[in-house]
Amino acid sequence: MKRAGERLRPPPLRNLLPNILTVLGLCAGLTAIRFGLEGRFEFAVYAILVAALLDALDGRVARMMQGQSKFGAELDSLADFFNFGVAPVLILYTWSLDALGGLGWVAVLGYAVACALRLARFNVTADDPDRPSWASSFFIGVPAPAGAGLVMLPLYMDFANVTTFNTWPSLVAIHIAVVAFLMVSSLPTFSGKRLRLSARRDRALPVLLGVALTAALAISYPWAVLIAIALLYVATLPLSFWRHRVLLRRTQHVRAARDRDLGGD
């Protein structure tokens, strides 16, 4: 019970700002579906990319401002499901998969369910107290934003005139199924949450130059850059699996040695 005359205090800005970014990302995902229904597929992809950018920002802003909250985490998870589990495949359905009829819709449902399961698993395992410290550098399965980026690869390739996937809807459905499997798999993938830029001055200029060149290429050849990013991400999957295995074996050896020492006592 609230005391007489006591007023509800508005949430502090540090809690509100990350949620604003999340809501803006959700609006971008909704707008992407609108563009897809209108046949403006390039703008639909741009809207999904804006949603992914806002998703990357809201968590970092929350950590920087110490504005993490249970509400924000739940809102972010729901927005991720819609923006990266529903919107991309609905765009693909209106672009190509509707030619398959029911089978195309099965591919849409399969991907959306896989994204929901992947997010639910992440929410459960994120607070596991038994996880080693290095485990926070990895995701289990392809994360939802990366999955959305990969699942739209046929669109990038079509816009770049590399191939015309929209004339092969069955291949698009197979591609969606593969990405859905990667999302729910136990494959370790690198997490960018702990990525830090070096503070050394001798590395600042090369980093800035690389960012400028990438931005220039993205403006001039957006679809070629997106194709390259998607393929590079796929190329990191075997490396992340190997690195995770090395760290896991090292942890197991340390624990086994500690158990032997305790047993010897």
C-alpha positions as CSV (number, residue, x, y, z in Angstrom):
1,M,0.0,0.0,0.0
2,K,1.3,3.5,-0.9
3,R,1.2,6.1,1.8
4,A,-1.1,9.0,1.6
5,G,0.3,11.7,-0.7
6,E,3.1,9.5,-1.9
7,R,3.5,9.7,-5.7
8,L,4.8,7.2,-8.2
9,R,8.2,8.3,-9.3
10,P,9.0,8.1,-13.0
11,P,11.7,5.7,-14.0
12,P,15.2,7.3,-14.2
13,L,16.6,8.2,-17.6
14,R,19.2,5.5,-17.5
15,N,16.4,2.9,-17.4
16,L,14.2,4.7,-20.0
17,L,16.7,5.4,-22.7
18,P,17.6,1.7,-23.5
19,N,13.9,0.8,-23.6
20,I,13.3,3.7,-26.0
21,L,15.9,2.3,-28.4
22,T,14.3,-1.2,-28.1
23,V,10.9,0.3,-29.0
24,L,12.4,2.1,-31.9
25,G,13.9,-1.1,-33.1
26,L,10.5,-2.8,-32.9
27,C,9.0,0.0,-35.0
28,A,11.7,-0.6,-37.6
29,G,10.8,-4.3,-37.7
30,L,7.1,-3.5,-38.1
31,T,8.0,-1.0,-40.9
32,A,10.0,-3.7,-42.6
33,I,6.9,-5.9,-42.9
34,R,5.0,-2.9,-44.4
35,F,7.7,-2.4,-47.0
36,G,7.6,-6.1,-47.8
37,L,3.9,-6.1,-48.3
38,E,4.2,-3.1,-50.6
39,G,6.9,-4.9,-52.6
40,R,9.7,-2.5,-51.6
41,F,12.0,-5.3,-50.5
42,E,15.2,-3.2,-50.5
43,F,13.7,-0.8,-48.0
44,A,12.4,-3.8,-46.0
45,V,16.0,-5.1,-45.7
46,Y,17.2,-1.7,-44.7
47,A,14.6,-1.5,-41.9
48,I,15.7,-4.9,-40.5
49,L,19.3,-3.6,-40.5
50,V,18.2,-0.5,-38.6
51,A,16.5,-2.8,-36.1
52,A,19.7,-4.8,-35.7
53,L,21.7,-1.6,-35.2
54,L,19.3,-0.4,-32.5
55,D,19.4,-3.9,-30.9
56,A,23.2,-3.7,-30.6
57,L,22.9,-0.2,-29.1
58,D,20.2,-0.7,-26.5
59,G,22.2,-3.3,-24.5
60,R,25.4,-1.4,-24.7
61,V,23.7,1.8,-23.6
62,A,22.0,0.0,-20.7
63,R,25.4,-1.4,-19.5
64,M,27.1,2.0,-19.9
65,M,24.4,3.8,-18.0
66,Q,23.9,1.0,-15.5
67,G,20.3,0.9,-16.6
68,Q,19.7,-2.8,-16.9
69,S,16.3,-4.0,-15.7
70,K,14.1,-7.1,-15.8
71,F,11.5,-5.2,-17.8
72,G,14.1,-4.1,-20.4
73,A,15.4,-7.6,-20.8
74,E,12.0,-9.0,-21.4
75,L,11.1,-6.2,-23.8
76,D,14.4,-6.7,-25.7
77,S,13.7,-10.5,-26.0
78,L,10.2,-9.9,-27.4
79,A,11.5,-7.3,-29.8
80,D,14.3,-9.7,-31.0
81,F,11.7,-12.4,-31.7
82,F,9.6,-10.1,-33.8
83,N,12.4,-8.2,-35.6
84,F,14.6,-11.2,-36.3
85,G,12.3,-14.2,-36.0
86,V,9.2,-13.0,-37.8
87,A,9.9,-10.0,-40.0
88,P,12.7,-11.4,-42.1
89,V,10.8,-14.6,-43.1
90,L,7.6,-12.8,-43.7
91,I,9.5,-10.6,-46.2
92,L,11.0,-13.7,-47.8
93,Y,7.5,-15.2,-48.0
94,T,6.1,-12.2,-49.8
95,W,9.2,-12.1,-52.0
96,S,9.5,-15.7,-53.1
97,L,8.1,-18.4,-50.7
98,D,4.5,-17.7,-51.5
99,A,5.0,-19.6,-54.8
100,L,5.4,-22.8,-52.7
101,G,2.1,-22.4,-51.0
102,G,1.8,-24.4,-47.8
103,L,5.4,-25.6,-48.0
104,G,6.7,-22.0,-48.1
105,W,4.6,-21.2,-45.0
106,V,6.0,-24.3,-43.2
107,A,9.5,-22.8,-43.8
108,V,8.3,-19.5,-42.3
109,L,6.8,-21.2,-39.2
110,G,9.9,-23.4,-38.7
111,Y,12.3,-20.5,-38.7
112,A,10.1,-18.4,-36.4
113,V,9.7,-21.3,-33.9
114,A,13.5,-21.9,-34.0
115,C,14.1,-18.3,-33.2
116,A,11.7,-18.4,-30.3
117,L,13.4,-21.6,-28.9
118,R,16.8,-20.0,-29.3
119,L,15.8,-16.9,-27.4
120,A,14.2,-18.9,-24.7
121,R,17.3,-21.0,-24.3
122,F,19.4,-17.9,-24.1
123,N,17.2,-16.4,-21.4
124,V,17.5,-19.6,-19.3
125,T,21.3,-20.1,-19.7
126,A,22.3,-16.4,-19.3
127,D,22.0,-16.5,-15.6
128,D,23.6,-19.9,-15.1
129,P,26.0,-19.5,-12.1
130,D,28.0,-22.6,-13.1
131,R,29.2,-21.1,-16.4
132,P,32.9,-20.3,-16.6
133,S,33.9,-16.7,-17.1
134,W,35.0,-17.2,-20.6
135,A,31.6,-18.6,-21.7
136,S,30.2,-15.1,-21.9
137,S,32.4,-14.7,-25.0
138,F,30.2,-17.3,-26.8
139,F,26.6,-17.8,-27.8
140,I,25.1,-21.3,-28.1
141,G,23.8,-21.4,-31.6
142,V,23.6,-18.5,-34.1
143,P,22.1,-15.5,-32.3
144,A,18.8,-14.0,-33.6
145,P,20.2,-10.9,-35.2
146,A,22.9,-12.9,-37.0
147,G,20.3,-15.5,-38.0
148,A,18.2,-12.7,-39.6
149,G,21.3,-11.4,-41.5
150,L,22.0,-14.9,-42.8
151,V,18.5,-15.8,-43.7
152,M,18.2,-12.7,-45.9
153,L,21.3,-13.7,-47.9
154,P,19.1,-14.7,-51.0
155,L,17.8,-11.1,-51.0
156,Y,21.3,-9.6,-50.9
157,M,22.4,-11.8,-53.8
158,D,19.3,-11.0,-55.9
159,F,19.7,-7.3,-55.4
160,A,23.4,-7.5,-56.3
161,N,22.5,-9.4,-59.5
162,V,24.6,-12.4,-58.3
163,T,21.7,-14.8,-58.9
164,T,17.9,-14.7,-58.9
165,F,16.9,-16.7,-55.9
166,N,13.3,-15.5,-56.3
167,T,12.9,-17.9,-59.2
168,W,14.0,-20.8,-57.0
169,P,11.7,-20.6,-54.0
170,S,12.6,-24.2,-53.0
171,L,16.3,-23.2,-52.6
172,V,15.2,-20.3,-50.4
173,A,13.1,-22.7,-48.2
174,I,16.2,-25.0,-47.9
175,H,18.3,-22.0,-47.0
176,I,15.9,-20.9,-44.3
177,A,15.8,-24.4,-42.8
178,V,19.6,-24.5,-42.6
179,V,19.7,-21.1,-40.8
180,A,16.9,-22.3,-38.4
181,F,19.0,-25.4,-37.6
182,L,22.1,-23.3,-36.9
183,M,20.0,-21.1,-34.5
184,V,18.8,-24.1,-32.4
185,S,22.0,-26.1,-32.6
186,S,24.5,-26.3,-29.8
187,L,27.2,-24.8,-32.0
188,P,29.3,-22.2,-30.1
189,T,29.5,-18.9,-31.9
190,F,31.5,-15.8,-31.0
191,S,29.7,-13.1,-29.1
192,G,30.6,-9.5,-29.7
193,K,29.4,-8.3,-26.3
194,R,32.8,-8.3,-24.8
195,L,34.5,-6.9,-27.9
196,R,36.7,-3.9,-26.9
197,L,38.8,-1.6,-29.1
198,S,42.4,-1.2,-28.2
199,A,43.3,2.0,-26.5
200,R,46.8,2.1,-28.0
201,R,47.4,5.1,-30.1
202,D,49.3,3.3,-32.8
203,R,46.1,1.3,-33.6
204,A,43.7,4.1,-33.6
205,L,44.4,5.4,-37.1
206,P,44.2,1.9,-38.8
207,V,40.9,1.3,-37.0
208,L,39.5,4.6,-38.1
209,L,40.7,4.1,-41.6
210,G,39.1,0.6,-41.7
211,V,35.8,2.0,-40.5
212,A,35.9,4.8,-43.1
213,L,36.7,2.3,-46.0
214,T,34.0,-0.1,-44.8
215,A,31.4,2.8,-44.6
216,A,32.4,4.0,-48.1
217,L,32.0,0.5,-49.5
218,A,28.7,0.0,-47.8
219,I,27.4,3.2,-49.3
220,S,28.6,2.4,-52.8
221,Y,28.0,-1.4,-52.8
222,P,25.6,-2.2,-50.0
223,W,24.6,-5.6,-51.1
224,A,28.1,-6.8,-52.0
225,V,29.2,-5.7,-48.5
226,L,26.3,-7.5,-46.8
227,I,27.1,-10.7,-48.8
228,A,30.7,-10.4,-47.7
229,I,29.7,-9.9,-44.1
230,A,27.4,-12.9,-44.2
231,L,30.0,-15.2,-45.7
232,L,32.7,-14.0,-43.3
233,Y,30.4,-14.8,-40.4
234,V,29.8,-18.3,-41.7
235,A,33.6,-18.7,-42.0
236,T,34.0,-17.9,-38.3
237,L,31.7,-20.7,-37.2
238,P,34.4,-23.5,-37.4
239,L,36.9,-21.2,-35.7
240,S,34.4,-20.4,-32.8
241,F,33.7,-24.2,-32.4
242,W,37.5,-24.9,-32.2
243,R,38.2,-22.1,-29.7
244,H,35.2,-23.1,-27.5
245,R,36.5,-26.7,-27.5
246,V,40.0,-25.6,-26.5
247,L,38.7,-23.5,-23.6
248,L,36.3,-26.2,-22.5
249,R,39.0,-28.8,-22.4
250,R,41.3,-26.5,-20.4
251,T,38.5,-25.9,-17.9
252,Q,37.8,-29.6,-17.6
253,H,41.5,-30.3,-16.9
254,V,41.7,-27.6,-14.3
255,R,38.6,-28.9,-12.5
256,A,39.9,-32.5,-12.7
257,A,43.3,-31.5,-11.2
258,R,41.5,-29.5,-8.4
259,D,39.3,-32.5,-7.7
260,R,42.3,-34.7,-7.4
261,D,44.0,-32.3,-5.1
262,L,40.9,-32.2,-2.9
263,G,40.6,-35.9,-2.9
264,G,44.3,-36.2,-1.9
265,D,43.6,-34.1,1.1
